Amino acid sequence: MASRKPLNLFQGDIFRRAVRDALIKLNPRHQIRNPVMFVVFLGAILTTALFVQSLAGHGEAPTWFIFWISVWLWFTVFFANFAEAMAEGRGKAQADTLRRARRDTPARKLSAPQRAAAATEVPASTLRKGDIILCEAGDSIPADGEVVGGVASVDESAITGESAPVIREAGGDRSSVTGGTRVLSDWLIIRVGANPGEAFLDRMIAMVEGAKRQKTPNEIALNILLAGFTIVCLLATATLLPYSIYSAAAVNAALAAAGKAMVARAVPITTLVALLVCLIPTTIGGLLSAIGIAGMDRMIQANVIATSGRAVEAAGDVDVLLLDKTGTITLGNRQAVAFHPAPGVAERDLADAAQLSSLADETPEGRSIVVLAKNKYGMRQRDIDDLGARFVPFTAQTRMSGVDLPGRPIRKGADSAVEKYVCALGGSFPPAVRSKADEISRQGSTPLLVAQGPAVLGTIELKDIVKGGIRERFAELRAMGIKTVMVTGDNPLTAAAIAAEAGVDDFLAQATPETKLKLIRDYQQHGQLVAMTGDGTNDAPALAQADVAVAMNTGTQAAKEAGNMVDLDSNPTKLIEVVETGKQLLMTRGALTTFSIANDVSKYFAIIPVMFASTYPALTRLNIMDLNPQTAVLSAVIFNALIIIALIPVALRGVRYRPRPAHELLWNNILIYGVGGLLAPFIGIKLIDLLLNIRF
């Protein structure tokens, strides 16, 4: 497995692009999409106008004060734009890498799905879904598609970052190819699966750049909450102006009646704007979009392409994980290792029938049966067409495949399917064969029975190999509170043996597309979020139903189109990283929201006493930090802007996730970001106030 190298947070070209984009985002049409920052944007415009007015000699406050408040409000808006632009810039850098892999290469279009068919050379941009093309060694694959003929090694490093070549072949679940990859050896006949602009690489680039990123339901809800909070603060601040004018007049009248000098002044509009900006949740408002975009970017660094932020967020709430056994929990290529004949049947006869039934079977299992019979008994140079035979393909309903020779129908398949087939023809199922099949299943292998007409000839033993380290990965999922369920078409005994070896919590045996779909719906009806990985066409309905559906890049086109994520490394255990990234996204958003609100509370208690001290001198006693009345508000505005830039690395990298119970995570969040958010403004504003007083 190869993952993309994480980009430096402040890499030079990304930083420069982000600065430029942050300035472009000052467009009001962009700002209005974020209600919190739009209020800050309007405040910056208003204070700028007040500064211009003060230059004409009609300032409501000292000119220097209005100028610096205005400058730092513009900085606040700019830093929020910069955070979003940095997140987008990291995605654009990844997209540039992917875009370099896309080439408009010539394509050899075939008139029929045979290598000898007439070929016409056409530009790749003219290919349409359903066209048949030929790619030979050294060719770049011009379009996404499905291999319908041949077998070849393919270099997918431009897409996956993995230098080792992979095998692509007709049949099975390793038949999908991606445009922009390169054939290293042999040849492939490919059926184009997408029209221009709809290819996987095009969709990847669009996803990575965030051009189609939609806000998630939680993000929309948080935006509404923040907007509501901003409106409340706006109304409260607006009432302070008439209240301040009235209070100042009342105090001055009382002082005049007592024969004292009038000293009370109304709070300037500039100060009220600064107060509003400090009270509304500008920290999370400025970082919210960046958090969501960065979550998708972290997926890309793990070589997982998510079609939307919704899929990433849903991954953080997954309760149940369904994993297809073959190619997911096991290595995927079951190998025939032995023939076990039925009583009274010679092993050679079983091998002969097994090979005949597999000559046209393009699956790895089918080819391994042909090879085993050839190695053990020298059965070579047999052609299904020369024998006058008709191949019977495998279907999920019959769960058998085979061949019809003149007067000699041969079938191979699951034990229950073969038993049903034999009994329907008036035959019987030998107890010794059943016993051998059960024994093979208990050992963790897969029994594949062979029948000739109504007679059972025996069993082929297929060996499954569980992937190394997968048991430990499932233990990690269990620590996250996620239930793992293995889904397989094998019989219950084989499924139980593999499930025990792999360490999954439960399994579904003899699964069909319908039973997978039903299982997912059952979990969802009980309020659980379901994630599934898959690579085959038969996984597509279940992938489409699952809340989080990770399709393997090595899988079929149907599986990739049904999923809402694609794992470029085709590593099913990658779902652990997907879940961790989803949880990290939710935790980061929650942590920074907590920090932002705690910040607002502290800023309120830090600057309100100073603001109204001239009107009500008694409030000076609440100025516990001994802030200078002339610079306290400016210090708060500067802190408010700088804290956004300080938290950009947290928003982009995310809060680190460790598997812990939810209540522990909650308390850690409150202690670190809640208490930290309360203390940071007092310290930060005081330090800035000291520096300003040195200057002024």
C-alpha positions in Angstrom: 0.0 0.0 0.0 1.2 3.5 -0.8 -0.2 6.7 0.6 0.3 10.1 -0.9 3.0 12.2 0.9 1.3 14.7 3.2 1.8 18.2 1.9 3.6 20.8 4.1 1.0 23.0 5.7 2.7 26.2 4.5 4.5 24.9 1.4 5.6 27.9 -0.7 3.5 27.5 -3.8 0.4 26.6 -1.7 0.9 29.5 0.6 1.3 32.0 -2.3 -1.8 30.6 -4.0 -3.8 30.8 -0.7 -2.8 34.5 -0.2 -4.0 35.3 -3.7 -7.2 33.3 -3.3 -7.9 34.9 0.1 -7.9 38.3 -1.5 -10.2 37.1 -4.3 -12.6 35.8 -1.7 -13.1 39.3 -0.4 -15.8 39.5 -3.1 -19.1 40.2 -1.2 -20.8 37.4 -3.2 -18.4 34.9 -1.6 -18.6 36.5 1.9 -22.3 36.4 2.1 -22.2 32.6 2.1 -20.7 32.7 5.6 -23.1 34.7 7.9 -20.6 35.1 10.7 -17.8 36.4 8.6 -20.1 38.5 6.5 -21.0 40.5 9.6 -17.3 41.0 10.2 -16.9 42.1 6.5 -19.7 44.7 6.9 -18.1 45.9 10.2 -14.7 46.3 8.4 -16.5 48.4 5.7 -18.3 50.5 8.3 -15.1 51.3 10.3 -13.2 52.1 7.1 -15.9 54.6 6.3 -15.7 56.0 9.9 -11.9 56.3 9.5 -12.4 58.3 6.2 -14.9 60.5 8.1 -12.4 61.1 10.9 -9.7 62.2 8.4 -12.2 65.0 7.5 -12.2 66.1 11.1 -15.5 64.5 12.2 -14.2 61.5 13.9 -16.3 59.9 16.7 -13.1 58.5 18.2 -9.4 59.1 17.8 -8.3 58.6 14.2 -5.5 56.1 15.1 -8.0 54.0 17.1 -10.5 53.8 14.2 -7.7 53.1 11.7 -6.3 50.2 13.6 -9.7 48.7 14.4 -10.5 48.8 10.7 -7.2 47.2 9.7 -7.6 44.3 12.1 -11.2 43.7 11.1 -10.0 43.4 7.5 -7.2 41.0 8.8 -9.9 38.9 10.5 -11.8 38.5 7.3 -8.6 37.9 5.3 -7.4 35.2 7.8 -10.7 33.4 7.6 -10.5 33.4 3.8 -6.9 32.3 4.0 -7.8 29.3 6.2 -10.3 28.2 3.6 -7.9 28.9 0.7 -5.1 26.9 2.4 -7.4 23.9 2.7 -8.5 24.3 -0.9 -4.9 24.9 -2.1 -3.8 21.6 -0.6 -6.5 19.9 -2.6 -5.6 21.8 -5.8 -2.0 20.6 -5.4 -3.2 17.0 -5.2 -5.4 17.7 -8.3 -2.5 19.0 -10.2 -0.7 15.8 -9.7 -3.7 13.8 -10.9 -4.2 16.1 -13.8 -0.7 15.3 -15.0 -1.7 11.7 -15.3 -4.5 12.5 -17.7 -3.4 12.5 -21.3 -5.4 12.7 -24.6 -3.7 9.7 -26.1 -4.6 7.9 -29.3 -6.9 4.9 -28.9 -7.3 1.8 -31.1 -11.1 1.4 -31.4 -12.2 -2.2 -32.3 -15.2 -3.2 -34.3 -15.8 -6.2 -32.1 -14.4 -7.5 -28.7 -11.7 -9.6 -30.4 -8.1 -8.8 -30.8 -8.2 -9.7 -34.5 -11.1 -7.3 -35.1 -10.7 -4.3 -37.4 -9.0 -1.4 -35.5 -9.3 2.3 -36.1 -7.1 4.9 -34.4 -9.1 7.7 -32.9 -8.4 10.5 -30.3 -9.2 9.4 -26.7 -11.5 12.4 -26.4 -13.9 11.0 -29.0 -14.4 7.7 -27.1 -17.9 7.0 -25.8 -19.4 4.7 -23.3 -19.6 1.2 -24.7 -16.8 1.5 -27.3 -14.3 -1.3 -27.5 -10.6 -0.5 -27.5 -7.3 -2.5 -27.6 -4.3 -1.6 -25.4 -1.0 -3.3 -25.8 2.3 -3.2 -23.9 3.6 0.4 -23.6 0.2 2.0 -24.3 -1.5 4.4 -21.9 -5.1 3.4 -21.2 -7.1 6.2 -22.8 -10.4 5.8 -20.8 -12.0 4.2 -17.8 -13.5 0.8 -18.6 -13.9 -2.9 -18.0 -11.6 -5.6 -19.3 -13.5 -8.0 -21.6 -10.5 -9.8 -23.0 -6.9 -10.6 -22.2 -4.7 -10.2 -19.1 -1.9 -7.8 -18.5 0.2 -6.0 -15.9 -0.7 -2.4 -15.5 1.2 0.5 -13.9 -1.2 2.6 -11.8 1.4 4.6 -10.0 0.1 7.9 -11.5 -3.2 7.3 -9.7 -2.4 5.3 -6.6 1.2 6.3 -5.9 2.1 2.6 -5.7 5.0 1.6 -8.0 4.3 -2.1 -8.1 2.3 -3.2 -11.2 -1.1 -4.8 -10.8 -2.8 -7.5 -12.8 -5.9 -6.6 -14.8 -7.9 -9.4 -16.5 -11.3 -10.2 -17.9 -13.8 -11.8 -15.5 -13.7 -11.7 -11.7 -13.4 -8.5 -9.6 -10.1 -7.2 -11.0 -11.4 -6.2 -14.4 -11.7 -2.4 -13.9 -9.1 -0.1 -15.5 -8.6 3.6 -15.1 -7.7 6.1 -17.8 -4.2 7.5 -17.4 -2.6 4.2 -16.3 -0.2 2.3 -18.5 -0.1 -1.3 -19.8 3.3 -2.8 -19.1 3.0 -6.3 -20.7 0.6 -8.3 -22.8 -2.7 -6.8 -24.0 -6.2 -5.9 -22.9 -9.5 -5.5 -24.7 -11.5 -2.8 -22.8 -15.1 -1.7 -23.0 -15.2 2.0 -22.3 -17.3 2.8 -19.2 -17.6 6.6 -19.2 -18.1 9.4 -21.6 -15.5 12.3 -21.8 -15.6 14.4 -18.7 -17.2 11.6 -16.7 -14.1 9.5 -16.2 -12.9 8.5 -12.8 -9.9 10.8 -13.1 -12.0 13.7 -14.0 -14.3 13.1 -11.0 -11.3 12.7 -8.8 -9.9 16.0 -9.8 -13.3 17.7 -9.2 -13.6 16.1 -5.8 -10.1 16.9 -4.8 -10.3 20.6 -5.8 -13.5 20.8 -3.7 -15.4 22.3 -6.7 -18.5 20.1 -5.9 -18.1 19.9 -2.1 -21.5 20.2 -0.5 -22.0 21.1 3.1 -22.9 18.2 5.4 -26.1 18.2 7.4 -24.1 18.8 10.6 -22.2 21.6 9.0 -25.5 23.2 7.8 -27.0 22.9 11.3 -23.9 24.4 12.9 -24.0 27.3 10.4 -27.6 28.0 11.3 -26.7 27.9 15.0 -23.8 30.3 14.5 -25.9 32.6 12.4 -28.6 32.6 15.1 -26.0 33.4 17.8 -24.6 36.2 15.6 -28.1 37.7 15.2 -28.6 37.7 19.0 -25.2 39.4 19.5 -26.0 41.9 16.8 -29.3 42.9 18.4 -27.7 43.1 21.9 -24.8 45.2 20.6 -27.2 47.5 18.7 -29.2 48.2 21.8 -26.0 49.3 23.6 -25.7 52.5 21.5 -28.9 54.2 22.6 -28.4 52.8 26.1 -24.9 54.3 26.1 -26.1 57.7 24.9 -28.9 57.8 27.5 -26.6 56.7 30.3 -23.9 59.2 29.4 -26.5 62.0 29.3 -28.0 61.0 32.6 -24.6 60.8 34.3 -23.5 64.1 32.9 -26.8 65.7 34.0 -26.3 64.4 37.5 -22.7 65.7 37.6 -23.8 69.1 36.2 -26.5 69.3 38.9 -23.8 68.6 41.5 -21.6 71.3 40.0 -19.1 68.8 38.7 -17.5 68.6 35.3 -19.2 66.3 32.8 -16.9 63.3 32.0 -19.3 60.5 30.8 -19.1 59.7 27.0 -21.2 57.5 24.9 -19.5 54.4 23.5 -18.3 55.1 19.9 -19.8 53.1 17.1 -16.3 51.8 16.2 -16.0 50.3 19.7 -19.4 48.7 19.4 -18.4 47.2 16.1 -15.2 45.8 17.7 -17.3 44.4 20.6 -19.7 42.7 18.2 -16.8 41.1 16.2 -15.3 39.9 19.5 -18.5 38.4 20.8 -19.8 36.5 17.7 -18.2 33.1 17.0 -15.6 34.4 14.5 -13.1 31.7 15.3 -15.2 28.7 14.3 -17.0 30.8 11.7 -13.7 31.5 10.0 -12.4 27.9 10.2 -15.6 25.8 9.6 -15.3 25.6 5.9 -11.5 24.8 6.1 -12.2 21.9 8.6 -14.6 20.2 6.1 -12.3 20.6 3.1 -9.3 19.4 5.1 -11.2 16.3 6.1 -11.5 15.3 2.4 -7.9 16.3 1.9 -6.8 13.8 4.6 -8.8 11.1 2.8 -6.8 11.9 -0.3 -3.5 11.6 1.6 -4.7 8.1 2.6 -5.4 7.4 -1.1 -9.2 7.4 -0.6 -11.3 9.6 -2.9 -14.6 10.7 -1.2 -17.4 11.9 -3.5 -18.6 14.3 -0.8 -18.0 15.6 2.7 -21.2 13.8 3.8 -19.5 10.4 3.2 -16.4 11.5 5.3 -18.6 12.8 8.1 -20.8 9.7 8.1 -17.7 7.6 8.5 -17.2 9.1 11.9 -20.5 7.8 13.1 -20.4 4.3 11.7 -21.8 1.5 13.9 -21.5 -1.6 11.7 -18.9 -2.5 9.1 -19.7 -5.1 6.4 -16.7 -6.7 4.7 -16.8 -8.9 1.7 -14.6 -12.0 2.4 -12.9 -12.6 -0.9 -10.4 -9.9 -1.8 -11.2 -8.1 1.5 -10.5 -10.3 4.4 -8.7 -12.9 2.4 -6.2 -12.3 -0.4 -8.9 -12.9 -3.0 -7.4 -15.5 -5.2 -8.5 -18.9 -3.9 -6.3 -21.6 -5.2 -7.3 -25.2 -5.9 -5.0 -27.4 -3.8 -6.5 -30.9 -3.9 -9.1 -33.2 -5.5 -11.2 -35.3 -3.1 -13.1 -38.0 -5.2 -16.4 -39.5 -4.1 -16.5 -43.2 -3.1 -16.1 -45.3 -6.3 -14.7 -42.4 -8.4 -11.1 -42.2 -9.5 -9.3 -39.0 -8.7 -8.3 -38.6 -12.3 -11.9 -38.7 -13.4 -12.7 -36.0 -10.9 -9.8 -33.9 -12.1 -10.9 -34.4 -15.8 -14.4 -33.2 -15.1 -13.2 -30.3 -12.9 -10.9 -29.1 -15.6 -13.5 -29.4 -18.4 -15.9 -27.3 -16.3 -13.2 -24.7 -15.8 -11.7 -24.3 -19.3 -13.8 -21.2 -20.0 -13.9 -20.0 -16.4 -11.8 -16.8 -16.4 -11.8 -16.5 -12.6 -8.5 -17.1 -10.6 -10.2 -20.1 -9.0 -11.2 -21.5 -12.4 -7.7 -21.1 -13.8 -6.2 -22.7 -10.7 -8.3 -25.8 -11.2 -7.1 -26.1 -14.8 -3.5 -25.7 -13.6 -3.9 -28.3 -10.8 -5.3 -30.9 -13.2 -2.6 -30.2 -15.7 0.2 -30.5 -13.1 -1.2 -33.7 -11.5 -2.3 -35.6 -14.6 -0.8 -33.8 -17.6 -4.2 -32.7 -19.0 -3.2 -30.2 -21.7 -4.2 -28.6 -24.9 -8.0 -28.9 -24.4 -10.2 -26.3 -26.1 -13.8 -26.0 -25.2 -14.8 -25.1 -28.8 -13.0 -28.1 -30.3 -14.9 -30.3 -27.8 -18.2 -29.0 -29.0 -19.1 -27.9 -25.5 -21.2 -25.0 -24.2 -20.0 -23.1 -21.2 -22.5 -22.4 -18.4 -21.5 -19.3 -16.6 -21.8 -18.8 -12.8 -24.8 -16.8 -11.5 -25.6 -15.6 -7.9 -28.9 -17.5 -8.2 -27.7 -20.9 -9.2 -24.3 -20.6 -7.5 -22.8 -23.0 -10.1 -21.0 -23.0 -13.3 -20.0 -25.7 -15.7 -20.0 -27.1 -19.2 -22.5 -29.1 -21.4 -20.7 -31.7 -23.5 -22.6 -34.0 -25.8 -24.5 -36.3 -23.4 -22.3 -35.1 -20.5 -23.4 -32.1 -18.4 -20.9 -31.2 -15.8 -21.5 -28.7 -13.0 -19.3 -27.3 -10.2 -20.4 -25.1 -7.3 -21.3 -24.8 -3.7 -22.3 -28.0 -1.9 -26.0 -27.0 -1.3 -26.3 -25.8 -4.9 -24.9 -29.1 -6.4 -27.0 -31.2 -4.0 -30.1 -29.4 -5.2 -29.0 -29.8 -8.8 -28.3 -33.6 -8.4 -31.5 -34.3 -6.5 -33.5 -32.5 -9.2 -32.1 -35.0 -11.7 -33.0 -38.0 -9.6 -29.6 -38.6 -8.1 -28.4 -38.8 -4.5 -25.9 -36.9 -2.4 -23.2 -39.3 -0.9 -22.8 -38.9 2.9 -19.0 -39.3 2.5 -18.9 -36.3 0.1 -20.9 -34.2 2.6 -18.6 -35.3 5.4 -15.5 -34.3 3.3 -17.0 -30.9 2.4 -17.7 -30.2 6.1 -14.2 -31.2 7.0 -12.7 -28.9 4.4 -15.0 -26.1 5.6 -13.9 -26.6 9.2 -10.3 -26.2 8.2 -11.1 -22.8 6.7 -10.9 -23.8 3.1 -13.7 -23.8 0.5 -15.3 -27.0 -0.9 -16.3 -26.8 -4.5 -18.3 -29.9 -5.6 -18.3 -31.4 -9.0 -21.3 -33.3 -10.5 -21.7 -35.1 -13.8 -25.4 -35.4 -14.5 -27.1 -36.9 -11.4 -23.8 -38.3 -10.0 -21.6 -36.4 -7.6 -17.9 -36.9 -8.6 -16.2 -35.3 -5.6 -14.9 -32.1 -4.1 -12.2 -29.6 -5.1 -10.5 -27.9 -2.1 -9.9 -24.2 -2.6 -7.6 -22.6 -0.1 -8.3 -19.1 1.2 -5.5 -17.0 2.8 -6.5 -14.5 5.4 -4.6 -11.2 5.1 -1.8 -10.6 7.6 -2.4 -8.3 10.4 -6.2 -8.1 9.7 -7.1 -9.5 13.1 -5.4 -6.7 14.9 -7.1 -4.1 12.7 -10.5 -5.6 13.5 -9.6 -5.3 17.2 -9.0 -1.6 16.7 -12.4 -1.3 15.1 -14.0 -3.1 18.1 -12.2 -0.6 20.4 -14.0 2.2 18.4 -17.3 0.5 19.1 -17.8 -0.7 15.5 -19.2 -4.2 14.9 -17.5 -6.1 12.0 -19.6 -8.5 9.9 -18.0 -10.7 7.2 -20.2 -11.3 4.1 -19.5 -14.3 1.9 -21.1 -16.6 -0.6 -19.4 -19.6 1.2 -21.3 -22.1 3.2 -21.7 -21.5 7.0 -18.9 -23.8 8.1 -16.3 -22.2 5.8 -17.6 -18.8 6.7 -17.3 -19.6 10.5 -13.7 -20.9 10.1 -12.6 -17.8 8.2 -14.5 -15.5 10.6 -12.8 -17.0 13.6 -9.4 -16.8 12.0 -9.9 -13.1 11.0 -11.5 -12.1 14.3 -14.7 -10.5 13.0 -17.8 -10.2 15.3 -20.3 -11.9 13.0 -20.7 -13.3 9.5 -23.3 -13.8 6.8 -22.8 -17.0 4.8 -24.3 -18.0 1.4 -24.8 -14.3 0.8 -26.5 -13.1 -2.4 -26.9 -9.5 -3.5 -30.5 -9.6 -2.1 -29.4 -10.9 1.4 -26.6 -8.3 1.6 -29.1 -5.6 0.8 -31.5 -6.9 3.4 -28.9 -7.1 6.1 -27.9 -3.5 5.6 -31.5 -2.3 5.6 -32.1 -4.3 8.8 -29.2 -2.5 10.6 -30.3 0.8 9.3 -33.9 0.3 10.5 -32.5 -0.1 14.0 -30.9 3.4 13.7 -27.3 2.2 12.9 -25.0 3.6 10.3 -23.5 0.9 8.1 -20.2 1.0 6.2 -19.3 -1.6 3.6 -16.3 -2.3 1.4 -16.6 -4.2 -1.9 -15.2 -4.7 -5.3 -17.5 -6.8 -7.3 -20.6 -6.1 -9.5 -22.6 -8.2 -7.1 -21.6 -5.8 -4.3 -23.0 -2.8 -6.1 -26.6 -2.9 -4.7 -25.3 -3.2 -1.1 -22.7 -0.4 -1.7 -25.4 1.9 -3.0 -27.5 1.2 0.1 -24.7 1.6 2.7 -24.2 4.9 4.5 -20.4 4.7 3.8 -19.5 2.6 0.8 -15.8 2.2 0.0 -15.3 0.5 -3.4 -11.9 -1.0 -4.3 -10.1 0.6 -7.2 -9.2 -2.9 -8.5 -12.9 -3.7 -8.5 -15.5 -3.4 -11.2 -16.8 -0.2 -12.7 -20.3 -0.9 -11.2 -18.9 -1.2 -7.7 -17.0 2.1 -8.1 -20.0 3.9 -9.4 -22.2 2.6 -6.5 -19.8 3.6 -3.7 -19.4 7.1 -2.3 -15.6 6.5 -1.7 -13.0 4.7 -3.8 -9.8 3.3 -2.2 -7.0 3.7 -4.7 -4.9 1.1 -2.9 -7.7 -1.4 -2.8 -6.9 -2.3 0.8 -10.2 -3.1 2.5 -8.7 -2.5 6.0 -8.3 1.1 4.9 -11.8 1.6 6.2 -10.2 1.9 9.7 -8.4 5.0 8.4 -11.6 6.2 6.8 -13.5 5.9 10.1 -10.6 7.6 12.0 -10.6 10.5 9.6 -14.4 10.8 9.9 -14.2 10.8 13.7 -11.2 13.3 13.5 -13.4 15.6 11.3 -16.2 15.6 13.9 -13.9 16.0 16.8 -12.0 18.9 15.2 -15.3 20.7 14.4 -16.6 20.1 18.0 -13.3 21.1 19.6 -12.9 24.4 17.7 -16.6 25.2 18.3 -16.1 24.7 22.0 -12.9 26.8 21.9 -14.6 29.6 20.0 -17.6 29.9 22.3 -15.4 29.8 25.4 -13.3 32.5 23.8 -16.3 34.7 23.3 -17.3 34.3 27.0 -13.8 35.4 28.1 -13.6 38.3 25.7 -17.0 39.5 27.0 -15.8 39.7 30.6 -12.4 41.1 29.6 -13.6 44.2 27.6 -17.1 45.1 28.7 -15.9 46.6 32.1 -13.3 48.7 30.3 -15.8 49.9 27.6 -18.3 51.3 30.1 -15.9 52.4 32.8 -16.1 56.0 31.6 -19.9 55.9 32.0 -19.9 53.9 35.2 -16.6 54.3 37.0 -17.6 51.6 39.4 -17.1 49.0 36.6 -13.3 49.7 36.9 -13.2 47.3 39.7 -14.1 44.5 37.3 -11.1 45.3 35.1 -9.2 42.5 36.8 -6.5 42.4 34.1 -5.8 46.1 34.5 -6.3 46.8 30.8 -5.6 50.2 29.4 -9.0 51.7 28.5 -7.5 53.2 25.3 -6.1 49.9 24.0 -8.2 47.2 25.6 -10.7 47.0 22.7 -8.0 47.1 20.1 -6.1 44.3 21.9 -9.2 42.1 21.9 -9.8 42.7 18.1 -6.1 41.9 17.4 -6.3 38.7 19.5 -9.6 37.8 17.7 -7.8 37.9 14.4 -4.6 36.2 15.4 -6.3 33.3 17.0 -7.8 32.3 13.6 -4.4 32.2 12.0 -3.0 30.3 15.0 -5.7 27.6 14.7 -5.3 27.0 11.0 -2.8 24.1 11.5 -5.3 22.5 13.9 -8.1 22.9 11.4 -6.0 21.4 8.5 -4.3 18.6 10.5 -7.3 17.8 12.6 -7.5 16.9 16.3 -5.7 13.6 16.9 -8.1 10.7 17.4 -7.5 7.8 19.7 -9.9 4.9 20.3 -11.6 5.8 23.6 -15.1 5.7 25.1 -17.3 8.7 24.1 -17.5 10.1 27.6 -13.7 10.3 27.8 -13.4 12.1 24.5 -16.1 14.5 25.7 -14.3 15.4 28.9 -11.0 15.7 27.2 -12.6 18.1 24.7 -14.1 20.2 27.5 -10.9 20.3 29.6 -8.5 21.1 26.7 -10.6 23.3 24.4 -13.2 24.5 26.8 -10.9 25.5 29.7 -8.2 26.5 27.2 -10.6 28.7 25.3 -11.6 30.4 28.5 -8.0 31.1 29.6 -6.4 32.0 26.2 -8.2 35.4 25.7 -7.2 36.7 29.2 -3.5 35.8 28.5 -3.5 36.8 24.9 -5.4 40.1 25.3 -3.2 41.1 28.3 0.1 40.5 26.4 -1.2 42.4 23.3 -2.3 45.3 25.6 1.2 45.5 27.2 2.8 45.6 23.7 0.4 48.3 22.5 1.0 50.4 25.5 4.8 50.2 24.9 4.0 51.5 21.4 1.4 54.1 22.3 
